[in-house]
Amino acid sequence: MRNMALKDLCIMKSGGTPSRKNPSFYEGEIPWAKISDLEFSPDGYIHDTKEHITQEALASINNRFFDAGTLFLAMYGSVGKTGISKIPMTTNQAILGINIKEKDLLDIDYLKYWFKTIKQRLLNRAVGAALPNISLTIVKELKIPLPTLDQQKKIAAILDAADAYRQKTKALIAKYDELTQSLFLDMFGDTWTNPMGWDFYLVEDLAAKEKHSIKAGPFGSSLKKEYYVESGYKIYGQEQVIKDDLSFGDYYIDESKFLSLKNCKVKEGDILISLVGTYGKIAIVPENYEQGIINPRLMKITPNQEIIRPDFLKTLLRSSGVLLQTKNKSRGGTMDIVNVGIMRKIKVPLPPLELQNQFAERVQAIEAQKTKAQASLAQAEDLFNSLLQRAFKGELV
């Protein structure tokens, strides 16, 4: 099996960001993709985008446009994340559009799955602590193993089937989350219009009174890759929060580094919030957790449990009213970004603790079914990852 550099097989270019100083640029009909559009594509395909731009805006970024069927690769933040466009669209500069020029040598679905196997390699070459990124040059020089085109298509078909099972289970979990949100609306109303007339609080008023109860991860050079060790104190990152599975991941620091960053340590009941791209993703530190810290792309809130339950705060922060506030206050042309200052000033209605407890009791049954679905998802993930690794070792066909 031969290996070839992607630069010899593909045409690659990134998109661009029209000036935010001209709001009319974002009032058009041309789909404009950001990293979040890749992250929230449930089936690996991008069917539409959150934002759309005008023809004038497209011209301002040198008409960087991509046909349907283009493979997109995240170069910033969620490095290595992929998605295939179902419609013609443009993107920002954080996304690399890839089209096959040697179609008799390389199948695009095979390429998509291959990128999943080298994601860690890409992360290892990324620069930047808060927002890791790779360059076009790095991607061009990557060498991909090339079985015959028929074999590539068979590999992609096998992985498609395994991925479909995985996605079906993810969709079931999402339904349970929707059911929880529906119950929340029935009991407490929309958090934007607040029809029940609950008193509003700032998020910072819901945090414990202790020092560092609201804190972002360590800044810049405080947490570099050379500090990582094989075991010790865990580094909680964005991927664990996105998956809502804090057992995932294997980055660690030693005790001396942990002590120097102890202001960023987590404890049971802390709310972890993704700050970049996927700021709607939230997780709770469970009772049985590994001691560790958050990384720069997360923030933590230690709730004041005398007035708010951690699980209720999680649901509250994921409500449509809060997400709308966060969206309006986020910034960043490359990716949507929020920070601790923004999150502190988000306003939320707060029902009494008695009603929060009633809500938690009703959610327990939903969570029990969700836990079963999550166990099935873990099995589906294991199967998919096993097939993925075997595929590129030549063990599937």
N, C-alpha and C positions, 0 to 999 in steps of 0.2 A: 504494500500500500504506500503510495507516494504522498508527500506533503507539499503543499503549495502556499505561497504567501497570498493573503487576501487582496493585496494590491494588484495581483496578476489575474484575479478572478472577478473582482467587483468594482463598481463605481461607487464612490463614497463622498458625501458632502454633508455639512451640518446646516442647520437653519439659522434664523436670526430673530431678534426681538425689535419690533417697531417701537419707536419712542413712546413712552408712557406719558410724555408731556403733551401728546396730541390724543386726547381721549377718543376723538372721532375715528382714529385708526382701528379701534376695537368695537366698531359698530357695523361691521360688515358681515358677509356670509361665508367667507373662506375659512375652513377649519384650521386652527392654529394650535398645535400640540405642545404640551409641556410635560415634564417628567411625571406629574400627577396623572396625566392621561394614560401613560404607560402603566403606572402602578395600579390604577383602578380599572384596567381592562381585564374583566373576569375570565375571558377565554383566550387571552393572548393576542386578541385582535382589537384594533382600535376602530370602532364604528362611528364615533363622533368625538368632538373635543368640547371642553368647557367654554373656551373662548373662540371667537371668530373675528377675523380682521377684514379690512377693505382691500380693494385692488391697489389703492395708493399706498397702503401700509405694506403690501407685498412688494411693491416696487422699491420701497425704502430699504428693504433687506435683499436687494438684488434679485428679486423674483425667485427666491429659493423655494421651489415647489416640488412636490413628490407625487408620483403616480400611485394609484391603488396597487397594493402588492409589495410596497417598499417595506423592507425590514428596518425597524428603528432600534437603535442601541443607545442607552443612557450613558453619557460620558461624565456627567456631574452627579454627585449625591448618590443616587441608587445605581452606582456603576455596574454595568453588565445586564441591567434589566432590558428586556426586549419586548417588542410588539410589532405586529404586521398590520399595515394600514388596509382597511377595507374600502376606503374612499380616498380620492385625491386630497392632499392637504399640505400645509407647510408646518414648520416646527420652530422652536427657539434654538439657540446655539448650544444648548445642553444635550441635544439629541442629534445623533448621526444617522442619516438616511443611507441605506445600503441597497444597491440593486446589483443583480448578477449580470455580468457581461459574458461570461463563459458558461452558458446554460447547459451545454453538453457535458460539463465537468462538475457542476455544483448545483444542488437543489436547495432552494431557500429555506424550506422547513428543516432540512438537515442542518443548515447553517444556524438556524434559530436555536435548535437544541444543543448544538456544539457550544454556542456561547454560554449556555447554562453550565456546562462542565468546566469552563475556564474562568468562571466568575471570580473565584478566589485569586487566580493568577492576575486578573485585571486589577482587583483591589490591592494586591501587593505592589502593583506598579503605580497606583494612584498617588497623587500628591495633594496636600491640603488636609488639615485636621478637621475643621468644621464642615467643609464641603469637599470631600475627596473628588478628584477628577482625573481623567486620562485624556490623552491627546489623539488626534487623528493619526499622527505618525505611528503611535504605538499600535493602533488597530490595523493599519496598513501592513505592518511588518509581521503580524501574527500568521503562523503557518497552521493550516488545517489538514488533517488526514483525509485522503480522498479515495474511498472505495468506489466501485463503479456507480454510475448514476442510478441504476436499478436497485442496487443495494442501499444507496442513500435513501431512496424513496420507501423501501421496505422498513428501514430503521425509523424513519419519520412516521410511518403509518402505525408501527407498534407503539411508539412513544405517544402518538396522538390518542390511541385507545386508552393507554394508562393515564394520560393527562385528563381525558374526558371523565374518567371515574373519579379522579381527584377533584376536578372542578365541580362535579355534581355534588360531592360531599361538602365542598366549600359553600355551594349555593344553599344547601340545607341549613348549614350553620348561620348563614346570613338571614335566612327566614326566621330562625329563632331570635336573632337580634332584632329583626323587624317586629316580631311579636312583642318583645320587651318594650320597644319604642311605642307600639300601639297602646299597650297597657299604661305606659307612662302618660301618654296624651289623654287617655280616658280619665286618669286619676288627677292629673295636675295641669292639663291644658298646654297649649303652645307656649314655649319659653320666650317667644318674641312678643306676642300680644298679651300674654299673662292674663287670660280671662278670669282666672280664679282670684286675682287681686292679691297674690302673695307679696310680701315685702321683698324688695330687690336688695341684693348684696353684691359687692364686688368680690371676685374670686379671692383676692388677697384677704378679705374679711372672713373667709371660710377656712383659712389655713390655721394650723396650730400656732400658738403664741411663741413657741420655741424658736431659737435662731436657726436660720437656713431652712425653714419649713417650706419655702418656695425657692428653688434653686435650679439653675441650668447646669449642664455638664461643664467640665473644665475647659478653659479657653486655650486655644492655639497649642503652643509647644508644651503645655503642662501634661499632655497625654499623647506622646508620639509612639509610633509602632515599635521603636526599639525598646520601649519599656515593657512590651508584652512578654509574658512567660507562659509556660505550658500549664501551670496550675497555680492556684492562689486565690486571689479575690477577683470575682467576676466583673467584667465590663458589660453593663447592660446597654444595648444599642437599639437603633430604630427598627431593625428587622424583627427583634423579639416583640416589640410593641405592635408592629404591623400584624404579626402572626397571632398576637395575644397569647404568646407562649414564652414565658420567661425562662423556661428550661432549655430553650434553644440557644445555640451559640457557644463558642469555646475560646473567647478572648479573656485573658487574665493579667493581673499585675501582682507584684509581690507586696509583702506587708509594708515595707518602707514607703513605697509609692502610694499605697492605699492610705496610709496614715497622713501623708502629705496632701491627699485629696479628700480627706474625711468629710469635708463640708458637702461633698457630692454623693455620700453614701446613701444607700436605700435601706428601708426597713419595712416590716410588715404593715400593710395598709396604705403605703405611699401610692399616689397616683403618678404614673409615668406618661408623659405626653410627647408625641412626636412634634418637632418644631419646623421641620423642613419638608416641603412637598406634601406630606401626608399628615398634616396637623390634626386631622380628625381621628387619628388612631390613638387609643388610650389603653393602658393596662394597669392592673392593680398588683402590687407586690403581695404574694400569698403568704400564708402562715409559714410554710416550709420553703425557704428561699436561700440561695447562696449569698453570703455576704459579698458586697461589691459596690460599685459606683456606676453612675450614668455617664454616657459619653457626651460629646458636645452637641449632638443633634437631638438630645432629649432634655426635658425639664421634669422636676418632681414637685409634687405638692403633698405635704403631710397634712391631712385634714384635721380640723378641730372636731373630734368625734362627739363632743358635747352638743354640737348643733347639726352635724351632717355625717351620715354614714359614708365610708369610702365607696361602696358599691353604688350608692345613690349619686354621689358626686361624679362618678364615671359616666353614668347614664345621662346626668344633667349636662356634662360637658360635651356629650355626643349628640345633644338635641339640636334640632334644626335652627332654633333661635340663636344658640351659642355659635354654631358653625357659621351662620350668616354674619354675626358680629366679627368673628375671627377672619372670615374671608374679606370683609370690608376693611379691616385694619392690617391685613398682611401686606407684605411688600416683597419686591424682588422680581426682576425681569426674567431671570433664568428659571427660578423656582419660587413658588409661594413660600414665604418665610414669616414666621411669627417669633416673638421672643418673650422673655419673662415679663418685661415691661408691659407688653400688649396683653398677655394673659392675666396679669394682675388686675387690669382694669375692665375685664369682661364682666358685664352685669348679668346676674342670674336670679330668678325668683326662688325663694326658699320656703317650702312648706314645713310644718312642724315635724319634729323627729318621730312622733307617733305615726303620722301618715307615711313617712319614709319606711318605717318598720313594717307597716302593712304592705307596702309595695314590695319590699324585700321578700316577705313571706310568699306572695303570689308569684314572684319571679323564680322562686326555688324550683318549682315544677318544670318551668321552661329550661332552667339551667341544668337540671338533671338530664333532660333529653339532649341538650346541647353538648353535655359532657360525653354522652355516648357517641354523638356524631363526631366530636373531636377525636375520640379514640379511633373511630373508623378512618378519619382523615389522616391520622398518624400512620396507620397501616398503608393507606393509599400513597402517602408521601414516601414511605419506605420502599414500596414496590416501584414507584416511578423513579426514585433516585437509583435504585439497584439496576433497573433496566437502562437508565441513562448512562451509568458508568460502564455497564457491559457493552452497550452499543458502540462506544468509542474505543473499546478494546478489541473489537471485532468478534464479539461472542454472541451476537444476536442473529447474524445472517452468514 
